[in-house]
Amino acid sequence: MKIYADRFPTALRQLLTDLLVVVWVYAAIRFALWLHDLVEKLAVPGQKLEGAGGGLADNLADAGGKVGRVPLVGDELTGPFTKAAEAARAVAEAGRDQQELVGQLALALTVAVLVFPFGLVLFGWLPLRVRWMRRAGAAKALAAAPAGRDLLALRALAGQPLAKLNRIAPDVAEAWRRGDGETVDALAALELRGLGLRTGR
């Protein structure tokens, strides 16, 4: 007895749910990356500040070195250039700090945005999916076993809606107790369909 994917609502709902989860995760990742890039743009002023401060510091240091070669007053003239170069380096350092802060903020926001959707997938959808896979695997094993259809039929009697059971036979429980082959097969097939599976000869 082979088991095929059913085309009835249970399997269709399972497929749609899986597709929605994939779309949900993809959209969450795309949004997180977009937000990361957006926040990273805030680091542009810091980059410009670092570049301008570093360039100015280098120019001032170079000018101070040249002025320092002036006889007699060179050392005195170098002082203001040195202080100005240090101030420019402080500006460049502030620009680097701003870039690091923006980078940390972008990373934190990206992680924060991904926590909720990934949490729903890991703690909501995934346990249900694993439980369904185990139930479907157990049903496949039962369907392949010689007495498996009887156990599946019993599960159907215990768990399937009464309206579906009544469609199989007017007194389906009595027919199952008698061991009616057609009733047992119909109950087993009903249980498999409930899991999104069906039997095929």
C-alpha positions in Angstrom: 0.0 0.0 0.0 1.6 3.3 -1.1 1.0 6.7 0.4 0.7 9.8 -1.8 0.3 13.5 -1.1 -3.4 14.2 -0.8 -5.0 17.0 -2.8 -7.7 17.5 -0.2 -7.9 20.5 2.1 -5.5 19.3 4.9 -2.5 18.9 2.5 -3.5 22.1 0.7 -3.6 24.0 4.0 -0.2 22.5 4.9 1.3 23.5 1.6 -0.1 27.1 1.8 1.1 27.4 5.4 4.6 26.3 4.4 4.6 28.8 1.5 3.4 31.6 3.8 6.2 30.8 6.2 8.8 31.0 3.4 7.4 34.3 2.2 7.2 35.6 5.8 10.9 34.7 6.4 12.0 36.1 3.1 10.1 39.4 3.6 11.5 39.7 7.2 15.1 39.3 5.9 14.6 41.7 3.1 13.1 44.3 5.4 15.9 43.8 7.9 18.5 44.3 5.2 16.7 47.4 3.9 16.6 48.8 7.4 20.3 48.0 8.0 21.3 49.8 4.8 19.0 52.8 5.7 20.6 53.2 9.1 24.1 52.8 7.7 23.5 55.9 5.6 23.6 57.8 8.9 27.3 57.0 9.0 28.0 59.1 5.9 28.5 62.3 7.8 30.9 60.5 10.1 32.9 59.3 7.2 33.1 62.8 5.8 34.0 64.1 9.2 36.8 61.5 9.6 38.1 62.2 6.1 38.1 66.0 6.6 39.6 65.9 10.1 42.3 63.4 9.1 43.2 65.4 6.0 43.3 68.7 8.0 45.4 67.1 10.7 47.9 65.8 8.2 48.1 69.2 6.4 48.6 71.1 9.7 51.2 68.6 10.9 53.0 69.1 7.6 52.8 72.8 7.8 54.0 72.8 11.4 57.0 70.7 10.4 57.9 73.2 7.7 57.4 76.1 10.1 59.6 74.4 12.7 62.6 74.6 10.4 62.5 78.4 10.6 65.6 79.6 12.5 65.2 80.9 16.1 61.3 81.1 16.2 60.5 77.8 14.6 59.7 76.0 17.8 57.4 78.7 19.0 55.5 78.8 15.6 55.1 75.0 15.6 53.0 75.0 18.8 49.7 76.4 17.3 50.0 74.1 14.3 50.5 71.1 16.6 47.5 72.0 18.7 45.4 72.6 15.7 46.5 69.2 14.2 45.5 67.5 17.5 42.1 69.2 17.4 41.6 68.0 13.8 42.6 64.4 14.8 40.0 64.6 17.6 37.4 65.6 15.0 38.4 62.6 12.8 38.2 60.3 15.9 34.7 61.7 16.6 33.8 60.8 13.0 35.1 57.2 13.5 33.1 56.9 16.8 30.0 58.1 15.0 30.4 55.4 12.3 30.9 52.7 14.9 27.8 53.8 16.8 25.8 53.8 13.6 27.1 50.4 12.7 26.1 49.0 16.2 22.7 50.7 15.9 22.1 49.2 12.5 23.1 45.7 13.7 20.9 46.0 16.8 17.9 47.1 14.8 18.4 44.3 12.3 18.5 41.7 15.0 15.5 43.3 16.8 13.5 43.2 13.5 14.3 39.5 12.9 13.6 38.3 16.4 9.8 38.5 16.2 9.3 36.8 12.8 11.9 34.2 13.5 10.5 33.6 16.9 7.1 32.9 15.4 8.6 30.4 13.0 10.8 28.6 15.5 8.3 28.5 18.4 5.0 28.6 16.5 5.1 27.0 13.1 8.1 24.6 13.4 6.8 22.6 16.4 3.5 22.1 14.7 5.2 21.1 11.5 7.4 18.6 13.3 4.4 17.2 15.1 2.5 16.8 11.9 5.5 15.1 10.2 5.7 12.6 13.1 2.0 11.9 13.0 2.2 11.5 9.2 5.2 9.2 9.5 3.5 7.1 12.1 0.4 6.9 9.8 2.5 5.8 6.9 4.1 3.0 9.0 0.6 1.9 10.2 -0.7 1.9 6.7 2.1 -0.4 5.6 1.7 -2.8 8.5 -0.7 -5.8 8.1 -2.9 -4.8 11.0 -2.3 -1.1 10.5 -5.5 -0.3 8.8 -7.4 -1.6 11.9 -5.6 0.8 14.1 -6.1 3.7 11.7 -9.8 2.8 11.6 -9.9 2.9 15.3 -8.3 6.3 15.4 -10.8 7.6 12.9 -13.7 6.3 15.0 -12.2 8.1 18.1 -11.2 11.4 16.5 -13.0 12.1 13.2 -16.2 14.2 13.0 -19.4 12.3 13.3 -20.7 13.7 10.0 -17.8 12.1 8.1 -18.2 8.8 10.0 -21.9 8.6 9.2 -21.2 8.9 5.5 -19.2 5.7 5.6 -22.0 3.6 7.1 -25.2 4.1 9.0 -23.8 2.2 12.0 -20.1 2.5 11.4 -19.0 1.4 14.8 -21.0 -1.8 14.5 -19.5 -2.4 11.1 -16.0 -1.9 12.4 -16.7 -4.3 15.3 -17.8 -6.9 12.8 -14.6 -6.4 10.9 -16.3 -5.3 7.7 -13.4 -4.9 5.2 -14.9 -2.0 3.3 -15.8 -0.1 6.4 -12.3 -0.6 7.9 -10.7 0.5 4.7 -12.9 3.6 4.5 -12.2 4.5 8.1 -8.4 4.1 7.6 -8.6 6.2 4.4 -10.5 8.9 6.3 -7.9 9.0 9.0 -5.1 9.3 6.4 -7.0 12.1 4.6 -7.2 13.9 7.9 -3.4 14.0 8.0 -3.2 15.1 4.4 -2.4 11.6 3.1 -4.3 9.0 1.0 -3.9 5.4 0.2 -3.3 3.9 -3.2 -3.3 0.4 -4.3 
